[in-house]
Amino acid sequence: MVYLVYDKKRIIILGLIVFAVAVGGLLFIDKAHFLEKKRAPVVDVELQQQEKQEKQEKQEKQEKQEKQGQQENTSQTVSKQEFFVDCRLTRDRIRSEQVEVLKEIAANPSSSVENRDYAQQQLMKITERNSREVELEKLVVAQGFRDAVVLIQEKTATVIIQGGSLSAAEGEKVKEIVGRVAVLEPGNIFVIARP
């Protein structure tokens, strides 16, 4: 039989070490539990802030998409309007260049009398065309169309109307108005719908 002989000092020291480890373990577990309770509200607040931020970002993204959609619609409308404005500006620029040349011919004393008379007649025709075109554009818009550009030449007229499509009755109505004011046959009047 083997008898183990223990020294009292060693037993006490070993007991204290076991006790210290046990107490330390309990304190560590309790501290971890305490910190977990303490951190839980912080984590909840952080989660709430994160959710709130995500909602704001989502809402901002939706608003941005809506604004882009509105801008696209606005830009499409603007580009449609720009076409009609551009047509008028181009027509007026070409006419003003013609007027300048005709004025030079009419005012030039070295031009023949026939050329000066012809230049003056053409100036009067251009002025008359301009006033008729403006009047016709207003009359066509008064028929319920958004916008219109009228281009009158010597024996023909072209009417460009803003709209997706044009019924035959609407086209005939426009031709009748333009024919009456511009003194043209309906067969010489061309009506175009432009979206």
C-alpha positions as CSV (number, residue, x, y, z in Angstrom):
1,M,0.0,0.0,0.0
2,V,1.2,3.4,-0.8
3,Y,0.5,6.2,1.4
4,L,0.6,9.6,0.0
5,V,2.0,12.1,2.3
6,Y,0.9,15.7,1.7
7,D,2.5,18.6,3.1
8,K,0.0,21.1,4.7
9,K,1.6,24.1,3.0
10,R,1.2,22.5,-0.4
11,I,-2.4,21.6,0.3
12,I,-3.3,25.1,1.4
13,I,-1.5,26.7,-1.6
14,L,-3.2,24.2,-3.9
15,G,-6.6,25.0,-2.3
16,L,-6.0,28.7,-2.7
17,I,-5.1,28.4,-6.3
18,V,-8.2,26.3,-7.0
19,F,-10.3,28.8,-5.1
20,A,-8.7,31.8,-7.0
21,V,-9.3,30.1,-10.3
22,A,-12.9,29.3,-9.4
23,V,-13.6,32.9,-8.2
24,G,-11.8,34.3,-11.2
25,G,-13.9,32.1,-13.5
26,L,-17.1,33.2,-11.7
27,L,-16.1,36.8,-12.0
28,F,-15.2,36.4,-15.6
29,I,-18.5,34.8,-16.4
30,D,-20.4,37.4,-14.4
31,K,-18.4,40.2,-16.0
32,A,-19.1,38.8,-19.5
33,H,-22.8,38.5,-18.6
34,F,-22.8,42.0,-17.2
35,L,-21.1,43.4,-20.3
36,E,-23.5,41.5,-22.5
37,K,-26.4,43.1,-20.8
38,K,-24.7,46.5,-21.1
39,R,-23.9,46.0,-24.8
40,A,-27.3,44.7,-25.7
41,P,-29.0,48.2,-25.6
42,V,-26.0,49.6,-27.6
43,V,-26.4,47.0,-30.2
44,D,-30.2,47.6,-30.3
45,V,-29.6,51.3,-30.7
46,E,-27.0,50.7,-33.4
47,L,-29.4,48.4,-35.2
48,Q,-32.2,50.9,-35.0
49,Q,-29.9,53.7,-36.3
50,Q,-28.7,51.4,-39.1
51,E,-32.3,50.5,-40.0
52,K,-33.3,54.2,-39.9
53,Q,-30.3,55.1,-42.1
54,E,-31.3,52.3,-44.6
55,K,-34.8,53.6,-44.7
56,Q,-33.6,57.1,-45.4
57,E,-31.3,55.9,-48.1
58,K,-34.1,53.9,-49.7
59,Q,-36.4,56.9,-49.6
60,E,-33.8,59.2,-51.0
61,K,-33.1,56.7,-53.8
62,Q,-36.8,56.5,-54.6
63,E,-37.1,60.3,-54.6
64,K,-34.0,60.5,-56.9
65,Q,-35.6,58.0,-59.3
66,E,-38.8,59.9,-59.3
67,K,-37.0,63.2,-60.0
68,Q,-35.1,61.5,-62.8
69,G,-38.3,60.2,-64.3
70,Q,-39.8,63.7,-64.1
71,Q,-36.7,65.1,-65.6
72,E,-36.8,62.6,-68.4
73,N,-40.4,63.5,-69.0
74,T,-39.6,67.2,-68.8
75,S,-36.6,66.8,-71.1
76,Q,-38.7,64.9,-73.6
77,T,-41.3,67.7,-73.5
78,V,-38.6,70.3,-73.8
79,S,-37.0,68.5,-76.7
80,K,-40.5,68.4,-78.4
81,Q,-40.9,72.1,-77.8
82,E,-37.3,72.7,-78.9
83,F,-38.1,71.2,-82.3
84,F,-40.9,73.7,-83.0
85,V,-38.9,76.6,-81.6
86,D,-35.9,75.5,-83.8
87,C,-38.1,75.3,-86.9
88,R,-39.4,78.8,-86.3
89,L,-35.9,80.1,-85.6
90,T,-34.5,78.5,-88.8
91,R,-37.4,79.7,-90.9
92,D,-36.9,83.3,-89.5
93,R,-33.1,83.2,-90.0
94,I,-33.4,82.1,-93.6
95,R,-36.1,84.7,-94.3
96,S,-34.1,87.5,-92.6
97,E,-31.1,86.5,-94.8
98,Q,-33.4,86.7,-97.9
99,V,-34.8,90.1,-96.7
100,E,-31.2,91.5,-96.3
101,V,-30.3,90.5,-99.9
102,L,-33.5,91.8,-101.3
103,K,-33.1,95.1,-99.4
104,E,-29.6,95.5,-100.8
105,I,-30.8,94.9,-104.3
106,A,-33.7,97.3,-103.8
107,A,-31.5,100.0,-102.3
108,N,-28.6,99.6,-104.8
109,P,-28.8,102.4,-107.4
110,S,-26.7,100.4,-109.8
111,S,-29.4,97.7,-109.9
112,S,-31.8,97.8,-112.9
113,V,-35.2,99.1,-112.3
114,E,-36.7,95.7,-113.0
115,N,-34.4,94.1,-110.4
116,R,-35.3,96.7,-107.8
117,D,-39.1,96.3,-108.5
118,Y,-38.7,92.5,-108.3
119,A,-36.8,92.8,-105.0
120,Q,-39.5,95.1,-103.5
121,Q,-42.3,92.7,-104.6
122,Q,-40.4,89.7,-103.0
123,L,-40.0,91.7,-99.8
124,M,-43.7,92.3,-99.7
125,K,-44.4,88.6,-100.4
126,I,-42.1,87.6,-97.6
127,T,-43.7,90.0,-95.2
128,E,-47.1,88.7,-96.2
129,R,-46.0,85.1,-95.8
130,N,-44.6,85.7,-92.4
131,S,-47.8,87.3,-91.1
132,R,-49.9,84.4,-92.6
133,E,-47.7,81.8,-91.1
134,V,-48.0,83.4,-87.6
135,E,-51.8,83.7,-88.0
136,L,-52.1,80.1,-89.2
137,E,-50.0,78.8,-86.4
138,K,-52.3,80.5,-83.9
139,L,-55.4,79.2,-85.7
140,V,-54.1,75.6,-85.7
141,V,-53.2,75.8,-82.0
142,A,-56.7,77.2,-81.4
143,Q,-58.1,73.9,-82.9
144,G,-56.7,72.1,-79.8
145,F,-53.2,71.1,-80.9
146,R,-50.2,71.7,-78.6
147,D,-48.1,73.5,-81.1
148,A,-47.7,74.0,-84.8
149,V,-45.3,75.3,-87.4
150,V,-46.5,76.5,-90.8
151,L,-44.1,76.9,-93.7
152,I,-45.6,78.6,-96.7
153,Q,-43.8,78.5,-100.1
154,E,-44.9,79.9,-103.5
155,K,-47.5,77.2,-104.3
156,T,-47.4,74.8,-101.3
157,A,-47.6,74.9,-97.5
158,T,-46.4,72.5,-94.9
159,V,-47.9,72.3,-91.5
160,I,-46.1,70.4,-88.7
161,I,-48.4,69.7,-85.7
162,Q,-47.3,68.5,-82.3
163,G,-49.1,65.3,-81.6
164,G,-48.7,61.5,-81.7
165,S,-51.2,61.0,-84.5
166,L,-53.6,62.9,-86.7
167,S,-57.0,61.7,-87.8
168,A,-58.1,62.2,-91.4
169,A,-60.8,64.6,-90.2
170,E,-58.3,66.7,-88.3
171,G,-56.0,66.7,-91.3
172,E,-58.8,67.9,-93.5
173,K,-59.8,70.6,-91.0
174,V,-56.2,71.9,-90.9
175,K,-55.9,71.8,-94.7
176,E,-59.2,73.8,-95.0
177,I,-58.0,76.5,-92.6
178,V,-54.6,76.8,-94.2
179,G,-56.1,76.8,-97.7
180,R,-58.5,79.6,-96.8
181,V,-55.9,81.8,-95.2
182,A,-52.9,81.1,-97.6
183,V,-55.1,80.9,-100.7
184,L,-53.9,77.4,-101.6
185,E,-55.6,74.2,-102.9
186,P,-55.9,71.5,-100.3
187,G,-53.8,69.1,-102.5
188,N,-50.9,71.5,-102.1
189,I,-51.0,71.5,-98.3
190,F,-49.1,68.9,-96.4
191,V,-49.9,68.2,-92.8
192,I,-47.4,66.3,-90.7
193,A,-47.9,65.1,-87.1
194,R,-44.7,65.0,-85.0
195,P,-44.8,63.5,-81.5
